[in-house]
Amino acid sequence: MRVQPAAFLRTTLPLDLSRLAELDGGRYHSIWLPDHMVSFWPDSIWTPEFTDLAEASPSPHRHLDGLAVAAAAAVLTETVPLVSAVVDTVRRHPSLLAQTALTIDHLAKGRFVLGLGSGESENTLPYGFDFARPVSRFEEALTVIRRLWESDGPIDFHGQFYSLRHARLDTEPYEGRLPPIWIGGSGPRMLDIAGRHADGWWPAGAWTPEQYAEMLCAVRASADRAGRDPLAITPCFIQVCLIGRYEDALAEILRAPLVKSFLLQVSAKTLRGFGFEHPMGETWRGFQDIDPAVLTRERIIDFLDGVEPEMVLAVVPHGTPKEVAKIIKSYVDAGLRVPKILDYGAMAGQTYAASSALNVRAAEDELIRLCGDMS
């Protein structure tokens, strides 16, 4: 397959569906729709003291139901695939996921991709969901979804997490084709599950092209062991970047508290691998430990004081659009085929947010030029 970028459709308020016609024009491989209850940014620094983005939005957590927005996008587009990126299997019962995916796929006339993950603590624990053994729960949920999709008539299922008795989903797939399933995950078990079940895969984090290649190799090896075609799995990635039109702009971006806070999503183990001690401490697990409501102002200020620009630059591709495209090309050389370029520089404030889309488009243009017809 040729290298082709994906687009994001924000599923937060204010909701803007006006760009769907542009995104449906053939430039993008697919449109990815996030599904969150809360964002990663701590409440304690979403204030005018730290960012003027707080003047534009009273909260960073004004999320809408990602699958409901996907249904709306399905009837407002005609050709581009729509991907949930990603829905977890903790908050939603697999029988509902199975039915909802078929529903959106009928609305989209066969263009919906069910993107699934095992979940994150900030979207589950505050709401009373059981987040124990999320990977085992995820694999069992996949089994339930497949059984409901593929069975002719009612099914019984008795697992560790789910129990179904005379359960049926008689809704047939659109034109006889089930929605593809893409899986997000980076741990050894999730990579193995992706190889056995996924039609597409993207990691929760790949900090170097070599790491991306290693994980993709594990996915493909698992597919091969399962008797599947390893090359039929679409390799994707949400590539977080910092893009500046000029060098001084990048220096300004790196001073922004919300940009520094990206390191909250990086584990101490990962940062140590780049030669730095994490400002949140040696046991910090990255996004798995983020709870925006309980990270106090005092703790975040201490964290921000400990963040050095070099720490962020070590884990995030950065530079001008052309420089960033060249870095992402190294991930393409490692096997990536559908990148979503996500410019975190937009979190530096309203001025940078306004120019971010143009920077991303310029990086996409350069990446397409660099890749040509590469397959």
N, C-alpha and C positions, 0 to 999 in steps of 0.2 A: 504494500500500500504506500501511497505517496505521503510525504510529510505535510500535514495541514493543521493549522492552529484551531483551537476551540475558543468559543466565546463564553463569558459568564453573563447570566441574567440575575441581577440582584433580587433577592426575595425579602427585602426589608422595606419598611416605609421610609420615604414616600415611594410607592411602587411605580416604576416607569416602564410601560410596555410599548412605548412609542418607537423604540429602536428595533422591534422584532422584524419589521419588514426589511430593514437593512441587514440584519443578521441572517435572514432567510435567503440572501441573494447568491449564495454559492461560495462566498469567501471562506466560511468556517465549516469545519468537519462536523461540529455539533454545538449545541448550546447546553451548558451545564448550569443546573439550578441547585444552590445550597439548600440544606434543610437543617435549621438550627432552632433551638429555643433561646439561646443566648450566644453572644459573641465572646471572643477571647479577651477583649480589652477590659481591664478592671474598671468598675464604677468609680473608684476613688480618683482616677485621673481623667475621667471623661467630664471635665469641668473647664470653664473658660480660663482657669488658672493655668491649665496645661495645654489646651488646644482650642482653637477657634472653631473646630468642628462641632464642639458642644453647643455653639451658638446656632448652628444650622439644624441640629437634631438633639432633642433633650436626652436621648439615650442611645447607646450603640446596640441595644438589644430589641429593636422594634421589628422582630422577625415575623414573617408570615409563613403559613404552611407551604413548604416547598412543593409538595405534590399537588396542592390546589392551584398554585401558580403555574405549575407545569401543565395542568389541564387547560388553564386559560391560554397559555402559549400554544397549546396543541391546536386550538381552533383559530388562532391568529397567524399561523404559519402554514406553509404548504410542503416544503421540501427538506428542511434541516432537521436532523435527529435531535431529540430532547433527552437529556440525561439527568437523573437525580444524583447530586454529587455532594454527599451521599446521604441516604436514609439509613438510620441505624435499626437494628433488629431488637433493641431493648424497649423503645417507646411504642413500637407498633407491632401488633401481633402478626405473625406471618400469613395468616389467612386473610387479614385485611390488606397486607402488602400485595398478596397475590391478586386479590380482586381489584384493588386500586390500579395496579400496573396494567391489567387487562383493560380497565376502563379508559385510562389515559391513552393506551395504545390504539383503542378504537377511535377515540377523538382525534388522535394524530394520524390515523390511517396507516399504522404500522411503523411509526417513527420514534416510539418511546423506548428508552433504555433504562432498565431498573438498576441504578447504582446503589450498592449496599456496603455498609461497614459495620463493625462490631460495636461502635458507640464511643462516646467520650463522657467523662465524669460530669462536666459542667452542664450537659444536656439531659442528664439522667438522675444523678443523686439528689439535686435540689427538689425534684418532683416525686421522690419516693419510689423510684424504680429500683429493682434489684440489679445491681451492676456486677454481681459476682459471676465469675466464669464467663465473661462476655464472648470469648472465642468459641467455646463449646456451645453456648446459646446460639451464636451466629450460624454455626454449621448445622445445628438442628433446625433452625428456622429455614435455611436453604432447602433442607430435605422436605419440610412441610410445603413450602412454596412449589417445589417441583412436583410433589405428589398431587397437590390440588390441581395444578395445571395439566398434568399428564394422565390423571386417572379418569376412567370412564364410569362415572357414578360415584356414590358415597365412599368415603374411606374411613378407616380407623387408624389411629396413630397414637402410640403411647411411648413418649420419650422422657428424658430427664426434666425438660422444661415445658413441653407442650403435650396436651392430650386432646385428641379429636375422636369423636364417636359419631359415626354416620354423617360425617361432614362432606359437603359437596360444593363444587364450584363448576356449574354446568355452562358458564359463559365460555363460548369457544374463542380461541385466539383470532385476531384479525387476519383474515385470509389464510387461516391455518398455520400462521407462523407465530411462535411464542416470542415475547419481548426478550432481547438479549439481556444478560445480567453482567454488569461490570462490578468488580470488587476492589475496594480500597483497603490496603493493609501492607504492613512492612515486616511484621514478625515472622519467624519461621513457619508457624502453624498457619497463619493467614496466607502466606505465599503458597504453601502446599494446597490449601483449600482453593485458592484462586486458580492454580494450575488444573485442579480436578473439575472445577465448576464454572469458571469465569469465561465470558466472551471478550472481556476487556479488563484491564488492571491498571491501577495507579497506586504508587506508594504514599503512605502518610507522611513520609519524609525521605528524601534521598539527597544527601548533602554534597555528593561528588558524582561525576559521571561514572566512576568506577563502582561506586556503591549501587547506582541505578542498574548498571550492567549485571552486577552480582545478583541483585534481587530478581531481575528479569530472567536471568539464567535459572534461578531456583523455580520460578513460576513455570518456565518452559520444561524443565526437567520433570516437574510434577505432572504436567500435562502429558508428556511422553510416557511416563510410567502408567498413566491412566488410559493409554491408548487413544489420546486425543491429538489433534494437530497442534503442536506448540505455536506455529506461526499464525494460526487463526485467532489467537488472543491479541486484541488491540492494545499496544503499550502506550499508556497515557501518563501525564504528569501535570500537576498544578505547580508551575515554577514561580515561586516568589522571588521577585527581583527588586532592586532599587535603580530606577532609571532617572538620570538627569541630563538635560540638554548640554550642560557645561559642568566643569569640575567644581566650581564654587557652589552650584546648586546642590550637588551631592553632599558637600560638607554641611550645608544648611539643613538638608533633609535628615542627616544623621544626628543632628542636635534635637530633633523633635521627640518628645517623650513617648508618643504612641509608636513611633518607628523603633525607638530603643526597646519598647515593650515586646517587640517580635521575639526577643530572646526568651520570653516566658514560654514560648512554644517549643523551645529547644531544650533537650535534656542536658543535665550536667555531664553525663557520660559523653554525649556527642560533642559538646563544647570543649571538654577536656582533650578529645581527640585532635582538636585544632590548636591545642596549647594554651587554653584559657580555663581558669576556674570560674564556675558559674556564680554570678552575684546572688542567686537565690539559695546557694548552698550545694554541697556535694551530693545530696540525695534527691535533688530536684528532677522530676521525671518529664518535664516539658508539658505539653498540652494535657497530659493525663492528670496533672496536679492543679490545673487552673480552675479556680472558682471565683469569677469576677466579683461576686458580692462580698466575699470575705477577705480578699486581699486588701488590707487596710492601707490608708494613705501613708502611714509611717513606713510600713514595710515596702511599699512601692517606691517611695522616695529613696530609701536606702538602696533598693535595687537599682534605680536609675543612676544614683551616684556611683555605683560600681560598674556600670556599663561603659566599656570603652568602644569607640567606633570600630576599632579593628576586630572586635568580637563579632559585630554584626556583619562586617564585610567578609569575614572568614566563612560564613555559612550562607550568604546571600549573593548571587550573581549581581554585579553592579557596573555602572558606567553609562555611557551614552547608548542610545538605541542600537547602534551598530556594534558596540562592544558587548552589550548584553546578548544580542543575537548570535554573536560568535561563540559565547559561552554556552548558550542553549544548543548550538550546533554540536558541541562536544557530547551533549546528552543524546542527540540524534544519532551520532556515531556509536553511542552505547546501546542503541536500540529503540529510543523514543520515537514515536510516530505522530502522536496527537498531543502537543503541548498547549497548555493554557498559560500565557504570560500574565502574571499578576504583579502589578507594580505597587509595592508597599509604600513607595514614596507618596502615594496619594494620602497617606495618613499623616503627612507632615503639616497639613492644614489646607484651608479652602483654596488657596492660590495653587498649591501643587496638585490638589485633587482635580482642579479644572483643567490642568495640562496633562494629567496622567493618561487619559484615553488616547491623546495624540502620540504620546511617547510609546505606548504599547503598540499602537498601529504601526508606527515607524519601525519598531523592533520586529513585529510580525512580517512586514514587507521585506526587511533585510534577511530574516530567517528563511523566508520562502525563496528569496534570490539565492542564498547560499546553498539551499538544499536542492533546488531545481526539481528534476523528476526522480530524485533518489527514492528507492523502494527498499 
